[in-house]
Amino acid sequence: MLSYCTNVHPAEDLDGVRAQLAEHAEPVREALGADVLGVGLWLAADLAERLAADPAALGALRSELDGRGLAVRTLNAFPHRGFHQPVVKHRVYEPSWTTPERLRYTLHCADVLAALLPEGGRGSISTLPLGWRTPWTGHDEDAARRNLNRAARGLSRLAERTGRRIRLAVEPEPGCRLDTVADALAWLPGCDTDHIGLCLDTCHLAVSFADPAETVRAIAAGGVDVVKVQASAALHVEDPAAARAELARYAEPRYLHQVRERGPDGIRRCDDLPRAFDELPGDGPWRVHFHVPVHWRSDGPVRPTTGVLRDVLTALPGPLPDVEVETYTWTVLPEPPTDLAAGIAAELAFTQRLIDDREVS
């Protein structure tokens, strides 16, 4: 099912989530003329814990979703809380998978998703790629693997109890312990891959300059499943020096915007766009981790990497996994939209056309 991720909305309590369903998700569904709209819920840790322990509140949420023509098949459990604070940056990677807090949050999200899925349904939960790469020790490595396998056992017990199978989707991201898909493919086989696979975020993939078709082939050869695709686009700039003024418009203070430069000696790295102007030579093309709308078009020097999304959807074999449009940056764009619901609807319609084109070909 195609969904849009609700982490674009700042709500972190139940009243706020219910309001975003009424004020955004249902209007998006109506704008699309769809009978049912997929929403990939983001639930802050405190709310996930409350819902997991309160069947009445969870039942009321499911009734509200049903009444508004909304369906939940996937959750985004990457941000733990505070995703719309004035400054998020590295805090989005906390707590890491080395901690019991990350394990507990993920299993609470699984309990919630199981209650929202149809009987016998399947779902996915995307999660962070272990944590930020520093500091990271051998002890951290062992702790993260233990906790992910504990999560897998919890998901197995949940399936036995509810009849609903939920899989965890680890999402490689630049700068993290699992920076690239190749890193994840080297790490994940030590986990329970029946319950743990990949979340293939096409913005993150683009930033790494990896070839989409080759990446999909490597995933298949590595014996790891793509459990979820996050449909997203990064920024591409062919000549960063000439585009400095335009790029600077995206150097906002809330989120981390990792930059990669493709040079003759390989990929050069910088952890945030404001620093990249001083730390990178700028004599090769840049890719910037800034989730811009996937349907955005530009004739200027700064362009979206929508072609990477198209190529991934084309290369993936068989039926697609959960596909979630994740543009959480609408409110920090240089020119934020006046009608957010219309923007989300346009993104979803564009992505659905890409999916339809894939199925026709």
ZAFIKE-587490 format. One record per residue (C-alpha): y, z, x. Coordinates in steps of 0.5 Angstrom, whole numbers. Example, Ala and Ser with C-alpha at 12.3 -4.5 7.8 and 13.67 -1.06 7.14 Angstrom:
PT     y     z     x
PT    -9    16    25
PT    -2    14    27
This chain:
PT     y     z     x
PT     0     0     0
PT     7    -2     2
PT    12     5     2
PT    18     7     5
PT    19    13     9
PT    23    19     6
PT    25    22    12
PT    32    17    11
PT    34    23     6
PT    36    30     9
PT    32    34     3
PT    28    40     6
PT    27    44     0
PT    23    42    -7
PT    29    41   -11
PT    32    36    -5
PT    26    32    -5
PT    26    32   -13
PT    33    30   -13
PT    31    24    -8
PT    26    21   -12
PT    31    21   -18
PT    37    19   -14
PT    34    14    -9
PT    26    12   -10
PT    26    11   -17
PT    32     6   -17
PT    29     3   -11
PT    23     1   -15
PT    27    -1   -21
PT    31    -6   -16
PT    25    -9   -14
PT    22    -9   -21
PT    16    -6   -19
PT    11    -2   -24
PT     9     3   -18
PT    13     4   -11
PT    10     7    -5
PT    14    13    -2
PT    12    16     5
PT    14    23     4
PT    17    27     9
PT    16    34     8
PT    19    39    13
PT    15    45    15
PT    17    50    10
PT    16    46     4
PT     9    43     6
PT     7    50     7
PT    10    52     1
PT     7    47    -3
PT     0    47     0
PT     0    55    -2
PT     2    53    -9
PT    -2    49   -14
PT     3    49   -20
PT     9    47   -16
PT     4    41   -13
PT     2    39   -19
PT     9    39   -22
PT    11    34   -16
PT     5    30   -17
PT     7    29   -25
PT    14    28   -23
PT    12    22   -18
PT     7    19   -24
PT    13    20   -29
PT    18    16   -24
PT    13    10   -22
PT    12    13   -15
PT     5    13   -11
PT     4    17    -5
PT    -1    15     0
PT     2    17     7
PT     6    22    10
PT    10    22    16
PT     9    29    19
PT    13    27    26
PT    19    31    25
PT    17    38    24
PT    24    41    21
PT    32    40    22
PT    31    32    22
PT    38    31    20
PT    42    36    24
PT    48    34    27
PT    44    33    34
PT    37    32    34
PT    35    29    40
PT    29    32    44
PT    28    37    38
PT    24    32    34
PT    18    33    39
PT    18    40    38
PT    13    44    37
PT     8    39    41
PT     1    39    40
PT     0    44    45
PT     2    49    39
PT    -1    52    33
PT     5    51    29
PT     4    43    30
PT    -3    44    28
PT    -2    48    22
PT     4    44    20
PT    -1    38    20
PT    -6    41    16
PT    -1    43    11
PT     1    36    10
PT    -6    34     9
PT    -7    39     4
PT    -1    36     0
PT    -3    29     1
PT   -10    30    -2
PT    -7    33    -8
PT    -3    27    -9
PT    -8    22    -8
PT   -12    19   -13
PT   -19    21   -14
PT   -23    19    -8
PT   -17    16    -5
PT   -15    15     2
PT    -9    17     6
PT    -6    17    13
PT    -1    22    16
PT     3    20    22
PT     4    25    28
PT     8    25    34
PT     5    23    41
PT     3    30    43
PT    10    31    46
PT    16    30    50
PT    13    28    57
PT    16    33    61
PT    15    39    62
PT     7    37    61
PT     1    41    65
PT    -6    40    65
PT    -6    46    61
PT    -2    43    56
PT    -7    37    56
PT   -13    41    54
PT    -9    45    49
PT    -7    38    46
PT   -14    35    46
PT   -17    42    43
PT   -11    42    37
PT   -12    35    35
PT   -20    36    35
PT   -19    42    31
PT   -14    38    26
PT   -20    33    26
PT   -25    38    24
PT   -20    41    18
PT   -19    34    15
PT   -27    33    15
PT   -27    39    11
PT   -22    37     7
PT   -26    31     5
PT   -32    35     4
PT   -28    39    -1
PT   -24    34    -5
PT   -27    27    -4
PT   -21    25    -1
PT   -21    22     6
PT   -15    23    10
PT   -14    20    17
PT    -9    22    23
PT    -5    17    26
PT    -2    18    33
PT     5    15    34
PT     6    12    41
PT    14    13    43
PT    18    11    49
PT    19    18    53
PT    13    22    50
PT     7    24    54
PT     4    18    50
PT     9    13    52
PT     6     6    50
PT     0     4    46
PT    -4     3    53
PT    -3    10    54
PT    -6    12    47
PT   -12     8    48
PT   -13    11    55
PT   -12    18    51
PT   -15    18    44
PT   -23    16    46
PT   -23    24    48
PT   -22    26    41
PT   -25    25    34
PT   -23    18    33
PT   -27    18    26
PT   -21    22    24
PT   -16    20    29
PT   -13    13    30
PT    -6    10    32
PT     0     9    28
PT     3     3    31
PT    11     3    30
PT    13    -4    31
PT    20    -1    34
PT    17     3    39
PT    12    -3    41
PT    18    -8    42
PT    22    -3    46
PT    16    -3    51
PT    16   -10    51
PT     9   -11    50
PT     6   -17    47
PT     4   -16    40
PT    -2   -20    39
PT    -5   -18    46
PT    -4   -11    44
PT    -7   -11    37
PT   -13   -15    41
PT   -13    -9    46
PT   -13    -4    40
PT   -19    -7    37
PT   -23    -7    44
PT   -21     0    45
PT   -25     2    39
PT   -19     6    36
PT   -17     4    29
PT   -10     2    27
PT    -9     8    21
PT    -2     6    20
PT     3     1    21
PT    11     3    21
PT    15    -3    20
PT    21    -2    24
PT    26    -6    28
PT    29    -4    35
PT    35    -7    38
PT    35   -13    43
PT    40   -15    48
PT    39   -21    53
PT    45   -19    57
PT    47   -12    57
PT    53   -13    61
PT    56   -18    56
PT    55   -14    50
PT    57    -7    53
PT    62    -6    47
PT    57    -8    42
PT    52    -4    44
PT    56     2    45
PT    57     2    37
PT    50     5    37
PT    51    10    42
PT    51    16    36
PT    50    23    38
PT    44    25    33
PT    38    22    35
PT    35    20    42
PT    36    12    43
PT    31    11    49
PT    32     4    53
PT    28     0    57
PT    30    -6    61
PT    26   -12    63
PT    27   -13    71
PT    23   -17    76
PT    20   -11    79
PT    18    -9    72
PT    20    -4    66
PT    26     0    68
PT    27     6    64
PT    33    11    61
PT    32    16    56
PT    38    15    52
PT    43    10    50
PT    49    13    52
PT    46    14    59
PT    44     7    60
PT    50     4    62
PT    51     8    68
PT    43     9    70
PT    41     2    69
PT    43    -4    73
PT    44    -9    66
PT    41   -15    70
PT    35   -16    65
PT    34   -16    57
PT    35    -9    54
PT    31    -6    48
PT    34     0    45
PT    30     5    40
PT    34     5    34
PT    31     3    28
PT    35    -2    25
PT    34    -5    18
PT    28   -10    19
PT    31   -15    14
PT    38   -15    18
PT    40   -22    21
PT    45   -22    27
PT    48   -28    31
PT    52   -23    36
PT    49   -21    42
PT    45   -15    39
PT    39   -17    35
PT    33   -14    31
PT    26   -15    34
PT    24   -17    27
PT    19   -22    30
PT    15   -16    33
PT    14   -14    26
PT    12   -21    24
PT     7   -22    30
PT     4   -15    29
PT     2   -16    21
PT     0   -23    23
PT    -5   -21    29
PT    -8   -15    25
PT   -15   -17    22
PT   -18   -16    15
PT   -14   -12    10
PT    -8    -8    13
PT    -8    -1    13
PT    -2     3    10
PT     5     0    12
PT    11     4    12
PT    18     2    13
PT    21     7    17
PT    29     6    18
PT    31    13    18
PT    38    11    21
PT    42     8    15
PT    47    14    15
PT    48    13    23
PT    49     5    23
PT    56     3    26
PT    57     1    19
PT    53     5    14
PT    51     2     7
PT    55     3     1
PT    49     3    -3
PT    43     6     0
PT    38     4    -5
PT    40    -3    -5
PT    39    -3     2
PT    32     0     2
PT    30    -5    -3
PT    32   -11     1
PT    28    -8     7
PT    22    -7     2
PT    22   -14    -1
PT    23   -17     6
PT    17   -14     9
PT    13   -15     3
PT    14   -23     4
PT    12   -22    11
PT     5   -19     8
PT     5   -24     3
PT     6   -30     8
PT     0   -27    13
PT    -5   -27     7
PT    -3   -34     5
PT    -4   -36    12
